[in-house]
Amino acid sequence: MSKYTGSKWKQSRHLSFSILETGDELKKRAYGPGQHGADRKRKASEYGSQLLEKQKLRHLYGVNERQFQRLFIIAKNDKSTVTGLAFFRILESRLDNLVYRMGFARTRAAARQLVNHGHLTVNGKKVDIPSYICKVGDVIAFKEASPLKVVKESLDGKPTVPNFVTVDVEKLQGVYTRLPERNELPKDIAENQIIEFYNRKL
């Protein structure tokens, strides 16, 4: 599946869900994009509802369909916890997501760009793969001694940092301290619908 490069705001309105996690996309027009967006009130089928939840989560984390399905299979095979939480934890453990969670970037797309351009290290080693899965205890830091302009702007905005990471702004580094709990993750996602979607498909 090709990468979507259009407007995030249109995408959010189509899904009726803020994929930027700010809610700004839906404040002015809380209905679908397009000429007839406000008039579309057709009730979705069961399959349509499941597909919608899957797309909301996939676009939230900026993962393509092939990667998303592969990560779901890994989560399904994890017997240590329920599939939905395991899936969320894998997505949250991606390097680009943790850079965003630590407040070094305003969006996951900006975090992905920082990783792609080789600005980050994990435990002292350069990693330029946004989908790299970090482990609890990993130290994520910048190679540069002084913050990049985009990083400084993000930190100046005093982003909310979740409890499962710690950040040292002076050292420009953070630590993935523990796995997140479900109540610390996006609440507007019905992961049971996604599980049903893939159980039907796989």
N, C-alpha and C positions, 0 to 999 in steps of 0.2 A: 504494500500500500504506500502511495506517495505521501510525502510530508506535507501537511497543511501549512500554507504560508500566508493565509489571509488574516483578516481582522480577528483578534481575540475577543473583541467586544461582540461582533456578530456571532461568533462561535458560542459565546456565553449566552446570548439571547436565544439562539437556536436550542440550546440545552436547558434553558431556564435555570442556569446555575453559574455562579461566578467562578470561572476557572483561575482567575487572578487572586481569588480569596479576599478581595476588597469589597465586593458588592457594588462597586461603582458602575459596572457594565449594565446593571439592571435598574438603577435608580431612575433614570430618565424615561426609559422604555422597557417596561417589564413584560415584553411580549416578543415573539419571534421576529427576525429581520425580514425585509422584503415588503412589497406593496400590500400584501394581504396578511402580513404577520399578525396584526391585531385581531383578525377575524378567524384564525385557525383555532377551533375549539374541539376538534374531533378527539374523542377518547382513544388513547393508545391501547393496542391489544396487549396481552400478557407478554408476548415476545417483544413487542415494541417497547414496553416498559423496561424489560430486562436489558435490551439493547441500549436504551437511553442511559441507564445507570452505568453500564460498561463504558460508554463513550464519555460520560462525565468524569469518571475516574481516570480513564486513559488520557484524556486531554488535560486534566488537572496536573498530572505528573509529566506530561509531554512525552509519552512513550508510544512508539509505533505499534501497530497491531501484532506483528510477529513477536516482538519483544514482550509485549503485554501478555500474550497467550503463553509464552514460554515461562514467564515468571509466575503465572497462575498455576501452571503444572507443578512447578517447584513448591509453591505454597500448599497445594493439594496433597503433595507427598510428604509434607512435614507433619509428623504425628505428635509433635510436642504441644501443639496448640490448635485452635479451631482455624479452618481454612481462611476465613475472612480476615482475621487479625494477622495471620501469618503473611497473607498477601499484602496487607497494608504495611507491615514491618519491612518486607523486602523493598517495596517502593520507597519507603522513608529512608532506607539504608543506602540508596543510590547517592553517589558523591555529589551530583548536581543538586539534589534535593537538600542534602545536609549543608551545602554552601549557602543555599537560600534560607534554610531554617536558622542558620547562625547569623543571619542578617548581613552577610557580605554582598548580597545582591537583592535587588528589589523584586525580581521575578525569577522563576525557575529557568526561563529562557536566558536571562542575563547570567545566571549562575552557570548554565550549560556552556555559554560562550567563554566565560572565565576559565573553565576547565579545559575546553577545547584548545584554547590559546596557550595552554601550558603554564598558567600562573600558580597552580596549586600543587602541594605535596601532601602525601599521606604517610605518616610516620617517617618523614624525612626524604621520601622517594617521590620523584615527579610522577604524577598520574594525569594523563590528558584524556581519559575516557570517562565521559559523564555518567555512563551506566555502571561504572565500577561499584561493586557492593562493599560497603565499609562494614567493619566489625566493631562491636562495642569495645571502647578503649582506644580506638584509632584517633590519632591527632591529625587534624587537617589544618594546614598552614599555607601562607603565601610565600613565594620565593623572594619577592621584593621586600626590602626593609621598610619602605614607606608605602602607604596605601595608594592604589590606583585611584584616579578621580571618581570612577563609577562606584568603587568600593567605599570611598570616603563619603560620597553623597548618600549611599544606602545606610551606612552606620550613623550619619548625622540625623537621619530620619528616626532614630531610636526605635528600631524594629522590635516587635515582641518575639522573644526567644523562648522556645518551649523548654520544659524542665529536663528533657532527655538529652540536651546538649549544654555544654558550658562554653563561654566565649571569653577570650582575653583580647580586648580591643587593642591594647598597647602592643602586644606581640603579634597581632594579626593571625591568631590561631584559635581553634576550637577543638573540643573533645566530644566524641560521641559517647556519652557516659552510660547510657542504658537503652534498652529497647522501649519504644513508646507503648503506652496503654491505649485501649480503644477510645477512652474519653478524652484523649489528647489529640485525636485525629479528626479529620473533617466529619461533621455530624450529618451533613446532607447527602450522604452516600448510603444506599441500601445494599450492602455487600452481598446479602443473601440473594438478591436478584441477579447479581453478577455470577455467583456460584451456580445458580439455576441455569443461566444462559450458557455457561461453558459445560455444564453437565449434559445439557441437551446437545451441544455441538461436538464435544470430544468423544 
